[in-house]
Amino acid sequence: MSYTRFAVYWMPEGALAEFGARWLGWDALSGQPADQFAVPGLDDATMTPRKYGFHGTLKPPFRLADGVTQADVQAGVAKMAASLAPAAAEGLSLTPLGRFLALTPDGDNSGIARVAATCVKALDAFRAPLSDADLERRRKAGLSEAQEALLLRWGYPYVMEQFRFHLTLTGKLHKRDLPLWADHVAAHLPDLPRPFVLDQVALVGERPDGRFELIHRYALTG
């Protein structure tokens, strides 16, 4: 498979992974569509996050720099993972983030932030610079001065001190609909992990059809 972009995610396994695939309608672990739950409006509510699969982003999607190959990236992620210690939080909870819903960690998130910051820094040499069009697209969100600086340095505005780990469940919803959709999620969620342990990272690739799929998992063994 030839990929247009790469990213580093945390991706669940087991019952939570099955839930995520059926909620979004895309199984990034197998690279196949998944039968969605029978919830009215679910296809529209999950259209935006569907192509990414169910995940928490650690290093946002990036195109390869000139001369960099997929094998180079895989070797880089393997080396990084071997130097990184796992991280943990108290658990995961369903949370409204602005106008969308996500699962977010409870309690101290500093260990997860450490892993994400390392992913951003350690793999930056593989990333192609953003085009002018990419920069303008990101700036349409109305970035703060700090986010603009992060965009220029790391290719994404919501990293480092602006980072918040989350597993996206919906696109933007009307505020009045958030409680209803939270009820729909809760009705299908399996038991959430307590504690939540981040002890592996997943290299994923964006296929020519725009959907992301798992390439390989790497245990954090540092």
PyRosetta script that sets phi, psi and omega in degrees:
from pyrosetta import init, pose_from_sequence

init()
pose = pose_from_sequence("MSYTRFAVYWMPEGALAEFGARWLGWDALSGQPADQFAVPGLDDATMTPRKYGFHGTLKPPFRLADGVTQADVQAGVAKMAASLAPAAAEGLSLTPLGRFLALTPDGDNSGIARVAATCVKALDAFRAPLSDADLERRRKAGLSEAQEALLLRWGYPYVMEQFRFHLTLTGKLHKRDLPLWADHVAAHLPDLPRPFVLDQVALVGERPDGRFELIHRYALTG")
pose.set_psi(1, 134.0)
pose.set_omega(1, 175.5)
pose.set_phi(2, -98.4)
pose.set_psi(2, 126.1)
pose.set_omega(2, -175.7)
pose.set_phi(3, -108.1)
pose.set_psi(3, 143.8)
pose.set_omega(3, -179.6)
pose.set_phi(4, -87.5)
pose.set_psi(4, -30.5)
pose.set_omega(4, 176.7)
pose.set_phi(5, -143.9)
pose.set_psi(5, 162.9)
pose.set_omega(5, 177.1)
pose.set_phi(6, -128.5)
pose.set_psi(6, 158.5)
pose.set_omega(6, 175.5)
pose.set_phi(7, -154.1)
pose.set_psi(7, 164.7)
pose.set_omega(7, 174.3)
pose.set_phi(8, -118.6)
pose.set_psi(8, 123.1)
pose.set_omega(8, -176.9)
pose.set_phi(9, -117.8)
pose.set_psi(9, 164.7)
pose.set_omega(9, 152.1)
pose.set_phi(10, -101.0)
pose.set_psi(10, 130.0)
pose.set_omega(10, -178.9)
pose.set_phi(11, -126.2)
pose.set_psi(11, 128.7)
pose.set_omega(11, -179.3)
pose.set_phi(12, -70.5)
pose.set_psi(12, 165.2)
pose.set_omega(12, 173.3)
pose.set_phi(13, -123.2)
pose.set_psi(13, 171.3)
pose.set_omega(13, 173.3)
pose.set_phi(14, 68.5)
pose.set_psi(14, -141.7)
pose.set_omega(14, -172.9)
pose.set_phi(15, -63.1)
pose.set_psi(15, -36.3)
pose.set_omega(15, -179.7)
pose.set_phi(16, -69.5)
pose.set_psi(16, -37.1)
pose.set_omega(16, 176.3)
pose.set_phi(17, -65.6)
pose.set_psi(17, -41.2)
pose.set_omega(17, 178.6)
pose.set_phi(18, -63.8)
pose.set_psi(18, -42.3)
pose.set_omega(18, 175.8)
pose.set_phi(19, -57.8)
pose.set_psi(19, -49.6)
pose.set_omega(19, -176.7)
pose.set_phi(20, -59.5)
pose.set_psi(20, -41.6)
pose.set_omega(20, 179.1)
pose.set_phi(21, -64.3)
pose.set_psi(21, -44.4)
pose.set_omega(21, -178.2)
pose.set_phi(22, -74.4)
pose.set_psi(22, -27.2)
pose.set_omega(22, 176.9)
pose.set_phi(23, -72.1)
pose.set_psi(23, -46.2)
pose.set_omega(23, -176.8)
pose.set_phi(24, -83.9)
pose.set_psi(24, -25.4)
pose.set_omega(24, -176.8)
pose.set_phi(25, 87.4)
pose.set_psi(25, 12.5)
pose.set_omega(25, 177.8)
pose.set_phi(26, -144.9)
pose.set_psi(26, 127.8)
pose.set_omega(26, 178.5)
pose.set_phi(27, -102.0)
pose.set_psi(27, 99.4)
pose.set_omega(27, -178.3)
pose.set_phi(28, -71.6)
pose.set_psi(28, -17.4)
pose.set_omega(28, 178.0)
pose.set_phi(29, -71.3)
pose.set_psi(29, -39.6)
pose.set_omega(29, -179.6)
pose.set_phi(30, -99.6)
pose.set_psi(30, -13.5)
pose.set_omega(30, -175.6)
pose.set_phi(31, 70.2)
pose.set_psi(31, 34.7)
pose.set_omega(31, -176.8)
pose.set_phi(32, -133.8)
pose.set_psi(32, 151.0)
pose.set_omega(32, 172.1)
pose.set_phi(33, -62.0)
pose.set_psi(33, 153.8)
pose.set_omega(33, 178.1)
pose.set_phi(34, -124.5)
pose.set_psi(34, 145.9)
pose.set_omega(34, 177.2)
pose.set_phi(35, -69.1)
pose.set_psi(35, 119.9)
pose.set_omega(35, -179.1)
pose.set_phi(36, -74.9)
pose.set_psi(36, 154.6)
pose.set_omega(36, 173.0)
pose.set_phi(37, -60.0)
pose.set_psi(37, 153.5)
pose.set_omega(37, -179.0)
pose.set_phi(38, -83.8)
pose.set_psi(38, 73.1)
pose.set_omega(38, 178.3)
pose.set_phi(39, -117.7)
pose.set_psi(39, 121.4)
pose.set_omega(39, -179.7)
pose.set_phi(40, -56.7)
pose.set_psi(40, 128.5)
pose.set_omega(40, 177.8)
pose.set_phi(41, 84.4)
pose.set_psi(41, 0.6)
pose.set_omega(41, -175.0)
pose.set_phi(42, -65.1)
pose.set_psi(42, -37.5)
pose.set_omega(42, -179.7)
pose.set_phi(43, -58.6)
pose.set_psi(43, -46.0)
pose.set_omega(43, 179.7)
pose.set_phi(44, -69.4)
pose.set_psi(44, -40.7)
pose.set_omega(44, -176.1)
pose.set_phi(45, -65.7)
pose.set_psi(45, -25.2)
pose.set_omega(45, -175.8)
pose.set_phi(46, -110.2)
pose.set_psi(46, 10.5)
pose.set_omega(46, -174.7)
pose.set_phi(47, -60.8)
pose.set_psi(47, -42.3)
pose.set_omega(47, -176.2)
pose.set_phi(48, -67.1)
pose.set_psi(48, -49.9)
pose.set_omega(48, -177.7)
pose.set_phi(49, -79.5)
pose.set_psi(49, -9.7)
pose.set_omega(49, -170.6)
pose.set_phi(50, -56.5)
pose.set_psi(50, -46.8)
pose.set_omega(50, -170.9)
pose.set_phi(51, -65.2)
pose.set_psi(51, -21.4)
pose.set_omega(51, -178.4)
pose.set_phi(52, -83.9)
pose.set_psi(52, -17.1)
pose.set_omega(52, -173.7)
pose.set_phi(53, 77.5)
pose.set_psi(53, 171.4)
pose.set_omega(53, -176.6)
pose.set_phi(54, -84.5)
pose.set_psi(54, 118.1)
pose.set_omega(54, -169.8)
pose.set_phi(55, -165.5)
pose.set_psi(55, 168.1)
pose.set_omega(55, 163.8)
pose.set_phi(56, -116.9)
pose.set_psi(56, 124.9)
pose.set_omega(56, -176.9)
pose.set_phi(57, -74.8)
pose.set_psi(57, 134.8)
pose.set_omega(57, 172.4)
pose.set_phi(58, -111.9)
pose.set_psi(58, -45.3)
pose.set_omega(58, 168.9)
pose.set_phi(59, -124.8)
pose.set_psi(59, 119.5)
pose.set_omega(59, -175.5)
pose.set_phi(60, -63.7)
pose.set_psi(60, 160.3)
pose.set_omega(60, -178.6)
pose.set_phi(61, -54.8)
pose.set_psi(61, 140.2)
pose.set_omega(61, -179.0)
pose.set_phi(62, -147.0)
pose.set_psi(62, 150.3)
pose.set_omega(62, 172.6)
pose.set_phi(63, -88.0)
pose.set_psi(63, 153.9)
pose.set_omega(63, -177.5)
pose.set_phi(64, -76.8)
pose.set_psi(64, 139.9)
pose.set_omega(64, 173.5)
pose.set_phi(65, -67.1)
pose.set_psi(65, 159.2)
pose.set_omega(65, 178.7)
pose.set_phi(66, -55.6)
pose.set_psi(66, 132.3)
pose.set_omega(66, 176.9)
pose.set_phi(67, 85.5)
pose.set_psi(67, -5.6)
pose.set_omega(67, 179.9)
pose.set_phi(68, -92.4)
pose.set_psi(68, 137.0)
pose.set_omega(68, 179.6)
pose.set_phi(69, -111.6)
pose.set_psi(69, 166.8)
pose.set_omega(69, 175.0)
pose.set_phi(70, -59.9)
pose.set_psi(70, -38.1)
pose.set_omega(70, 178.6)
pose.set_phi(71, -61.8)
pose.set_psi(71, -37.4)
pose.set_omega(71, 176.7)
pose.set_phi(72, -61.3)
pose.set_psi(72, -44.8)
pose.set_omega(72, -179.4)
pose.set_phi(73, -64.1)
pose.set_psi(73, -44.1)
pose.set_omega(73, 179.9)
pose.set_phi(74, -61.1)
pose.set_psi(74, -41.8)
pose.set_omega(74, 178.0)
pose.set_phi(75, -65.4)
pose.set_psi(75, -38.1)
pose.set_omega(75, 179.6)
pose.set_phi(76, -66.4)
pose.set_psi(76, -41.2)
pose.set_omega(76, 178.7)
pose.set_phi(77, -67.5)
pose.set_psi(77, -40.7)
pose.set_omega(77, 178.9)
pose.set_phi(78, -60.8)
pose.set_psi(78, -44.6)
pose.set_omega(78, 179.5)
pose.set_phi(79, -63.6)
pose.set_psi(79, -43.8)
pose.set_omega(79, 179.8)
pose.set_phi(80, -62.3)
pose.set_psi(80, -46.9)
pose.set_omega(80, -177.4)
pose.set_phi(81, -61.2)
pose.set_psi(81, -34.6)
pose.set_omega(81, -179.9)
pose.set_phi(82, -69.0)
pose.set_psi(82, -17.7)
pose.set_omega(82, -179.1)
pose.set_phi(83, -102.0)
pose.set_psi(83, -5.4)
pose.set_omega(83, -173.4)
pose.set_phi(84, -101.5)
pose.set_psi(84, 134.1)
pose.set_omega(84, 172.9)
pose.set_phi(85, -84.6)
pose.set_psi(85, 147.9)
pose.set_omega(85, 175.9)
pose.set_phi(86, -60.5)
pose.set_psi(86, 163.7)
pose.set_omega(86, 177.9)
pose.set_phi(87, -129.0)
pose.set_psi(87, 162.4)
pose.set_omega(87, -179.5)
pose.set_phi(88, -149.8)
pose.set_psi(88, 156.1)
pose.set_omega(88, 171.7)
pose.set_phi(89, -134.9)
pose.set_psi(89, 175.0)
pose.set_omega(89, -176.0)
pose.set_phi(90, -65.3)
pose.set_psi(90, -32.7)
pose.set_omega(90, -178.8)
pose.set_phi(91, 172.4)
pose.set_psi(91, -168.8)
pose.set_omega(91, 174.2)
pose.set_phi(92, -119.3)
pose.set_psi(92, 146.0)
pose.set_omega(92, 177.6)
pose.set_phi(93, -138.5)
pose.set_psi(93, 152.1)
pose.set_omega(93, 174.5)
pose.set_phi(94, -74.7)
pose.set_psi(94, 128.0)
pose.set_omega(94, -171.4)
pose.set_phi(95, -139.6)
pose.set_psi(95, 135.8)
pose.set_omega(95, 168.0)
pose.set_phi(96, -79.7)
pose.set_psi(96, 127.8)
pose.set_omega(96, 175.6)
pose.set_phi(97, -117.0)
pose.set_psi(97, 99.6)
pose.set_omega(97, -173.1)
pose.set_phi(98, 63.3)
pose.set_psi(98, -117.7)
pose.set_omega(98, -176.9)
pose.set_phi(99, -107.1)
pose.set_psi(99, 15.0)
pose.set_omega(99, 175.0)
pose.set_phi(100, -129.9)
pose.set_psi(100, 167.3)
pose.set_omega(100, -178.7)
pose.set_phi(101, -108.6)
pose.set_psi(101, 147.1)
pose.set_omega(101, -179.8)
pose.set_phi(102, -155.1)
pose.set_psi(102, 165.2)
pose.set_omega(102, 166.5)
pose.set_phi(103, -95.7)
pose.set_psi(103, 131.3)
pose.set_omega(103, -179.1)
pose.set_phi(104, -130.1)
pose.set_psi(104, 156.0)
pose.set_omega(104, -179.5)
pose.set_phi(105, -74.3)
pose.set_psi(105, 146.8)
pose.set_omega(105, 174.4)
pose.set_phi(106, -93.6)
pose.set_psi(106, 148.8)
pose.set_omega(106, 172.2)
pose.set_phi(107, 77.0)
pose.set_psi(107, -149.5)
pose.set_omega(107, -175.2)
pose.set_phi(108, -70.3)
pose.set_psi(108, 118.4)
pose.set_omega(108, -179.9)
pose.set_phi(109, -102.9)
pose.set_psi(109, 9.7)
pose.set_omega(109, -171.8)
pose.set_phi(110, -63.7)
pose.set_psi(110, -34.6)
pose.set_omega(110, 178.6)
pose.set_phi(111, -66.4)
pose.set_psi(111, -40.6)
pose.set_omega(111, 177.9)
pose.set_phi(112, -65.6)
pose.set_psi(112, -41.2)
pose.set_omega(112, 177.3)
pose.set_phi(113, -61.8)
pose.set_psi(113, -37.1)
pose.set_omega(113, 177.2)
pose.set_phi(114, -61.4)
pose.set_psi(114, -45.1)
pose.set_omega(114, 179.1)
pose.set_phi(115, -62.8)
pose.set_psi(115, -45.2)
pose.set_omega(115, -178.7)
pose.set_phi(116, -63.1)
pose.set_psi(116, -43.9)
pose.set_omega(116, -179.8)
pose.set_phi(117, -62.5)
pose.set_psi(117, -38.7)
pose.set_omega(117, 177.9)
pose.set_phi(118, -64.7)
pose.set_psi(118, -42.0)
pose.set_omega(118, 177.9)
pose.set_phi(119, -59.3)
pose.set_psi(119, -44.1)
pose.set_omega(119, -179.3)
pose.set_phi(120, -62.9)
pose.set_psi(120, -47.1)
pose.set_omega(120, -176.1)
pose.set_phi(121, -72.5)
pose.set_psi(121, -49.2)
pose.set_omega(121, -171.2)
pose.set_phi(122, -66.1)
pose.set_psi(122, -27.6)
pose.set_omega(122, -175.6)
pose.set_phi(123, -105.0)
pose.set_psi(123, 6.0)
pose.set_omega(123, -174.4)
pose.set_phi(124, -64.9)
pose.set_psi(124, -28.9)
pose.set_omega(124, -178.7)
pose.set_phi(125, -65.3)
pose.set_psi(125, -19.6)
pose.set_omega(125, 179.8)
pose.set_phi(126, -84.5)
pose.set_psi(126, -11.0)
pose.set_omega(126, -170.7)
pose.set_phi(127, -89.1)
pose.set_psi(127, 131.2)
pose.set_omega(127, 173.4)
pose.set_phi(128, -72.9)
pose.set_psi(128, 146.6)
pose.set_omega(128, 175.0)
pose.set_phi(129, -60.6)
pose.set_psi(129, 150.7)
pose.set_omega(129, 177.6)
pose.set_phi(130, -71.0)
pose.set_psi(130, 145.2)
pose.set_omega(130, 174.5)
pose.set_phi(131, -77.3)
pose.set_psi(131, 166.7)
pose.set_omega(131, 176.4)
pose.set_phi(132, -59.8)
pose.set_psi(132, -37.9)
pose.set_omega(132, 179.5)
pose.set_phi(133, -65.0)
pose.set_psi(133, -39.6)
pose.set_omega(133, 177.4)
pose.set_phi(134, -62.5)
pose.set_psi(134, -43.5)
pose.set_omega(134, -179.4)
pose.set_phi(135, -62.9)
pose.set_psi(135, -44.4)
pose.set_omega(135, -179.4)
pose.set_phi(136, -64.8)
pose.set_psi(136, -38.6)
pose.set_omega(136, 179.5)
pose.set_phi(137, -62.5)
pose.set_psi(137, -43.2)
pose.set_omega(137, 179.1)
pose.set_phi(138, -67.1)
pose.set_psi(138, -36.9)
pose.set_omega(138, -176.4)
pose.set_phi(139, -70.5)
pose.set_psi(139, -18.0)
pose.set_omega(139, 179.0)
pose.set_phi(140, -63.5)
pose.set_psi(140, -19.6)
pose.set_omega(140, 179.5)
pose.set_phi(141, -74.4)
pose.set_psi(141, -8.7)
pose.set_omega(141, -178.5)
pose.set_phi(142, 76.3)
pose.set_psi(142, 70.6)
pose.set_omega(142, -173.2)
pose.set_phi(143, -80.2)
pose.set_psi(143, 147.6)
pose.set_omega(143, 171.6)
pose.set_phi(144, -74.9)
pose.set_psi(144, 171.3)
pose.set_omega(144, 178.2)
pose.set_phi(145, -60.7)
pose.set_psi(145, -40.7)
pose.set_omega(145, 179.8)
pose.set_phi(146, -66.2)
pose.set_psi(146, -41.3)
pose.set_omega(146, 179.7)
pose.set_phi(147, -67.0)
pose.set_psi(147, -36.8)
pose.set_omega(147, 176.3)
pose.set_phi(148, -62.2)
pose.set_psi(148, -41.5)
pose.set_omega(148, 179.1)
pose.set_phi(149, -64.7)
pose.set_psi(149, -40.3)
pose.set_omega(149, 177.9)
pose.set_phi(150, -66.9)
pose.set_psi(150, -39.1)
pose.set_omega(150, 177.3)
pose.set_phi(151, -58.6)
pose.set_psi(151, -45.6)
pose.set_omega(151, -177.9)
pose.set_phi(152, -70.9)
pose.set_psi(152, -33.7)
pose.set_omega(152, -176.8)
pose.set_phi(153, -83.4)
pose.set_psi(153, -42.4)
pose.set_omega(153, -170.5)
pose.set_phi(154, -117.9)
pose.set_psi(154, -1.2)
pose.set_omega(154, 176.7)
pose.set_phi(155, 84.3)
pose.set_psi(155, 7.3)
pose.set_omega(155, -178.7)
pose.set_phi(156, -159.5)
pose.set_psi(156, 138.0)
pose.set_omega(156, -173.2)
pose.set_phi(157, -82.7)
pose.set_psi(157, -13.7)
pose.set_omega(157, -172.2)
pose.set_phi(158, -113.9)
pose.set_psi(158, 54.5)
pose.set_omega(158, 176.8)
pose.set_phi(159, -123.2)
pose.set_psi(159, 177.4)
pose.set_omega(159, 178.8)
pose.set_phi(160, 52.7)
pose.set_psi(160, -122.9)
pose.set_omega(160, -175.6)
pose.set_phi(161, -70.0)
pose.set_psi(161, -13.4)
pose.set_omega(161, 177.7)
pose.set_phi(162, -95.6)
pose.set_psi(162, 3.5)
pose.set_omega(162, -174.9)
pose.set_phi(163, -78.8)
pose.set_psi(163, 139.5)
pose.set_omega(163, 169.7)
pose.set_phi(164, -140.9)
pose.set_psi(164, 114.6)
pose.set_omega(164, -178.2)
pose.set_phi(165, -68.4)
pose.set_psi(165, 132.5)
pose.set_omega(165, 179.0)
pose.set_phi(166, -160.8)
pose.set_psi(166, 152.8)
pose.set_omega(166, 174.6)
pose.set_phi(167, -109.9)
pose.set_psi(167, 106.6)
pose.set_omega(167, -172.6)
pose.set_phi(168, -70.9)
pose.set_psi(168, 136.0)
pose.set_omega(168, -179.1)
pose.set_phi(169, -112.9)
pose.set_psi(169, -24.1)
pose.set_omega(169, -177.8)
pose.set_phi(170, -144.1)
pose.set_psi(170, 166.5)
pose.set_omega(170, 163.5)
pose.set_phi(171, -81.6)
pose.set_psi(171, -167.2)
pose.set_omega(171, 179.6)
pose.set_phi(172, -67.4)
pose.set_psi(172, 133.9)
pose.set_omega(172, 180.0)
pose.set_phi(173, -117.2)
pose.set_psi(173, 158.5)
pose.set_omega(173, 168.2)
pose.set_phi(174, -64.9)
pose.set_psi(174, 138.3)
pose.set_omega(174, -177.5)
pose.set_phi(175, -55.9)
pose.set_psi(175, -36.1)
pose.set_omega(175, -178.7)
pose.set_phi(176, -67.0)
pose.set_psi(176, -19.7)
pose.set_omega(176, -177.7)
pose.set_phi(177, -92.9)
pose.set_psi(177, -7.5)
pose.set_omega(177, -177.1)
pose.set_phi(178, -58.1)
pose.set_psi(178, -45.9)
pose.set_omega(178, 179.8)
pose.set_phi(179, -61.6)
pose.set_psi(179, -39.1)
pose.set_omega(179, 179.0)
pose.set_phi(180, -62.6)
pose.set_psi(180, -45.5)
pose.set_omega(180, -178.9)
pose.set_phi(181, -70.3)
pose.set_psi(181, -31.5)
pose.set_omega(181, 174.2)
pose.set_phi(182, -63.0)
pose.set_psi(182, -38.4)
pose.set_omega(182, 176.9)
pose.set_phi(183, -65.2)
pose.set_psi(183, -40.8)
pose.set_omega(183, 178.8)
pose.set_phi(184, -62.1)
pose.set_psi(184, -44.5)
pose.set_omega(184, 179.1)
pose.set_phi(185, -61.3)
pose.set_psi(185, -49.6)
pose.set_omega(185, -176.4)
pose.set_phi(186, -59.4)
pose.set_psi(186, -31.1)
pose.set_omega(186, -179.2)
pose.set_phi(187, -70.6)
pose.set_psi(187, -18.5)
pose.set_omega(187, -176.5)
pose.set_phi(188, -115.5)
pose.set_psi(188, -14.2)
pose.set_omega(188, -177.8)
pose.set_phi(189, -64.6)
pose.set_psi(189, 137.9)
pose.set_omega(189, 167.4)
pose.set_phi(190, -76.4)
pose.set_psi(190, 177.3)
pose.set_omega(190, 174.2)
pose.set_phi(191, -59.8)
pose.set_psi(191, 130.7)
pose.set_omega(191, -178.8)
pose.set_phi(192, -85.5)
pose.set_psi(192, 147.8)
pose.set_omega(192, -175.4)
pose.set_phi(193, -66.1)
pose.set_psi(193, 135.9)
pose.set_omega(193, 173.3)
pose.set_phi(194, -141.3)
pose.set_psi(194, 106.7)
pose.set_omega(194, 2.9)
pose.set_phi(195, -77.0)
pose.set_psi(195, 168.3)
pose.set_omega(195, 171.2)
pose.set_phi(196, -94.7)
pose.set_psi(196, 121.8)
pose.set_omega(196, -177.4)
pose.set_phi(197, -115.8)
pose.set_psi(197, 124.5)
pose.set_omega(197, 176.4)
pose.set_phi(198, -103.0)
pose.set_psi(198, 94.8)
pose.set_omega(198, -175.2)
pose.set_phi(199, -120.7)
pose.set_psi(199, 12.0)
pose.set_omega(199, 175.0)
pose.set_phi(200, -153.6)
pose.set_psi(200, 157.6)
pose.set_omega(200, 173.6)
pose.set_phi(201, -125.9)
pose.set_psi(201, 156.6)
pose.set_omega(201, -176.8)
pose.set_phi(202, -124.0)
pose.set_psi(202, 124.0)
pose.set_omega(202, 170.6)
pose.set_phi(203, -83.5)
pose.set_psi(203, 127.1)
pose.set_omega(203, -179.5)
pose.set_phi(204, -124.5)
pose.set_psi(204, 157.8)
pose.set_omega(204, 179.0)
pose.set_phi(205, -128.9)
pose.set_psi(205, 147.3)
pose.set_omega(205, 175.8)
pose.set_phi(206, -90.5)
pose.set_psi(206, 119.0)
pose.set_omega(206, -178.3)
pose.set_phi(207, -74.7)
pose.set_psi(207, 166.7)
pose.set_omega(207, 177.0)
pose.set_phi(208, -57.9)
pose.set_psi(208, -24.1)
pose.set_omega(208, 178.3)
pose.set_phi(209, -84.5)
pose.set_psi(209, 3.8)
pose.set_omega(209, 175.9)
pose.set_phi(210, 90.4)
pose.set_psi(210, -3.6)
pose.set_omega(210, -179.4)
pose.set_phi(211, -97.6)
pose.set_psi(211, 147.9)
pose.set_omega(211, -178.4)
pose.set_phi(212, -96.8)
pose.set_psi(212, 146.4)
pose.set_omega(212, 177.2)
pose.set_phi(213, -142.6)
pose.set_psi(213, 156.8)
pose.set_omega(213, -180.0)
pose.set_phi(214, -68.1)
pose.set_psi(214, 134.2)
pose.set_omega(214, 171.3)
pose.set_phi(215, -100.3)
pose.set_psi(215, -50.2)
pose.set_omega(215, -179.5)
pose.set_phi(216, -165.0)
pose.set_psi(216, 146.9)
pose.set_omega(216, 172.4)
pose.set_phi(217, -97.5)
pose.set_psi(217, 149.3)
pose.set_omega(217, 179.0)
pose.set_phi(218, -133.2)
pose.set_psi(218, 122.5)
pose.set_omega(218, 177.2)
pose.set_phi(219, -71.6)
pose.set_psi(219, 141.9)
pose.set_omega(219, 175.3)
pose.set_phi(220, -86.2)
pose.set_psi(220, 113.5)
pose.set_omega(220, -171.8)
pose.set_phi(221, -124.6)
pose.set_psi(221, 13.8)
pose.set_omega(221, -179.4)
pose.set_phi(222, -75.9)
pose.dump_pdb("model.pdb")
